Amino acid sequence: MANEQEPTIYSVAREAQVSISTVSRVLNSPHLVKQETRDKVLKAIDQLGFVPKAAAQAQAKKQLGRVGVLTPFFTHPSFVQRMRGIASVLASNSYELVIYPVELVDQVYYYLETIPVTRRLDGLITMALTMDDTVAERFVANNFPAVLMEFEHSAFSNVLVDNIRGGRIAAEYLLGKGHTRCAFVGDGGLPEYSIRPSDGRYTGFNQIFIEKGIDLPADHVIFPTPDQVLDKIEQLLNSPNRPTAIFAASDELAMQVLTVARRKELTVPKDLAVIGFDDLDFASHIGLTTISQQLDESGKIAAEFLLKQIQNPEQPKLNITLQLSIIERDTV
């Protein structure tokens, strides 16, 4: 079977020992198929080098004019701004943007397993998602272009954020302003399939305090889940050794800190300094001091990288780490 010159859906069904309709479901509605069965079918596809008819037609046409974005947080402001950058590049090059939002780990797996095989797209950008070697090999074997944002894999072009460096910048900035009693607020409760930028930002933040010999108390470091954020921040600001400054791992968290501070009638920055991370659109409107990670520009870079690979499959893989900078406003 594996030696057939042009393997068919029948070949795959025989190799995987499943029905033709099961193979079809794996290719078209993989969420309806058990993971164990999907794995058998995909293994057979890989072994046989099977190319579905639609994918073969797409290869013959060379391009479909469609690029996908796979992201777990497509409604979050930071992802919307990245998407804006991606969309601007695709629109100017007459490509359609297809968004694949994911909310469950199974969704991530079946998209990553089937997108490079079915080839309903010319290429894919992933945001804040991990990519294991098995999935990466399937993309490479099917010559399917992809760019990863915020996660690094040698098989792809990568657009990265140095989160540890960002945390160090925040700590150095607050210490430079005379704050030694500081706190950190990160994102908790993130799904298992997403990356955790807060972890790196905390690591860098804490590194500076360790290097300076300054204590960052355990109760001054919190990673609340979304439903706990306001309560946990209030507990932090009610503590006997209340921090004089807080580094929030995102501008959204920084806004929550400001909300609680206002509720407690604390004056910012006199009673409490606050610094965020991202430089979202609203940050300038509320005067939030923050660390810019060039969200729109990062989206543009990812889209440009991907289009180069679509247009020239021999294009070398490219890595870029975004420059971070403090945007000084009114909250520190």
Residue, then its C-alpha position, 0 to 999 in steps of 0.5 A: m500500500a505504502n508503495e502506491q504512486e498516487p495514494t488515495i483515500y482508499s489507501v489511507a483507509r486500508e492502512a489505518q484500518v478504518s472506513i473511508s467515511t472516517v478518513s473523510r471526517v478526519l480531513n473535514s470534521p476532525h473534532l468529531v473523531k476520537q484522538e486515537t482514531r485521528d492519530k491512526v489516520l494521520k499516521a497513515i496519511d504521513q506514511l503514504g504521502f497522501v494529498p487530498k484532492a482539494a489540496a492537490q488542486a490548491q498545489a496546482k493553482k499554487q495559491l488560494g489567496r487565503v492565510g489563517v491565524l490560529t489563536p487562543f485569545f482572539t478577543h483580547p486587545s493585544f491580539v486584536q492589535r496584532m491582528r490589525g497589523i497582520a490584516s493590513v499586510l494581507a489586505s495590501n497583498s490581496y490575501e483573505l484573512v481566516i481566523y481560527p479561534v480556539e477555546l479547547v485543547d482538542q481544537v488546537y490539536y485538530y487544527l494543527e493536525t489537519i491544516p497542513v494536510t487539507r491545504r485550504l490555506d496558503g499559510l498559517i500564523t499561530m499566536a501564543l501557541t506551542m508547537d511540538d515536533t510531531v506537528a512541526e514535522r507534518f507541516v514540513a513534510n507537506n511543505f506548508p508555510a507557517v510563522l509562529m508568534e511568541f513561540e520558537h521552533s527551528a522549523f519555522s520563522n518566529v516573531l518573539v518577545d523577550n519577556i524576561r528582558g521586559g520584566r528586567i526593564a520594569a524592575e530597573y525602571l521602578l527601582g530607578k524611581g526609588h521604589t523598593r517595595c514592589a509587587f507583581v501581578g500576572d495572568g493565572g488560569l491560562p489554558e494548557y495549550s497557550i504560552r505563559p508570557s507572565d512567567g517570563r516577565y515575573t522571572g526577569f522582574n525578580q532577577i533584578f531584585i535578587e541581583k540588587g539584594i532586595d526582597l520581593p515578598a511572596d505575598h507581593v507576587i500574585f497570578p490570579t485567575p480572571d474571576q479572582v483578579l479584583d479580589k486578589i489585587e484588593q488583598l494585595l493593597n490591603s496588606p500591612n506592607r502595601p507595595t508602593a509600586i506594581f508591575a502588571a504583566s499586561d495593560e489589562l491587568a494594570m487597568q484592574v490595578l488602577t480600578v482597585a486603587r481608585r476604589k481605595e482612594l489611593t492617589v496614582p502615582k503618589d500612593l501607588a505607581v503602576i506599570g503595565f506591559d503591551d502599550l495597548d491603544f487605551a494605555s495612552h488615553i488613561g496615561l498608563t506607563t507601560i512597556s511597548q512590545q510593538l503589537d501592530e508592528s509584530g503582526k505586520i512582520a509575521a505577515e510579511f515573513l509568511l508571504k515571503q515564504i508562500q511566494n518563495p518556498e526556498q526563503p530562509k527561515l527568519n527570527i526576530t525578537l521585538q525591541l521593548s521600550i518604556i513608554e513613560r506616562d502618568t502612573v509612575 
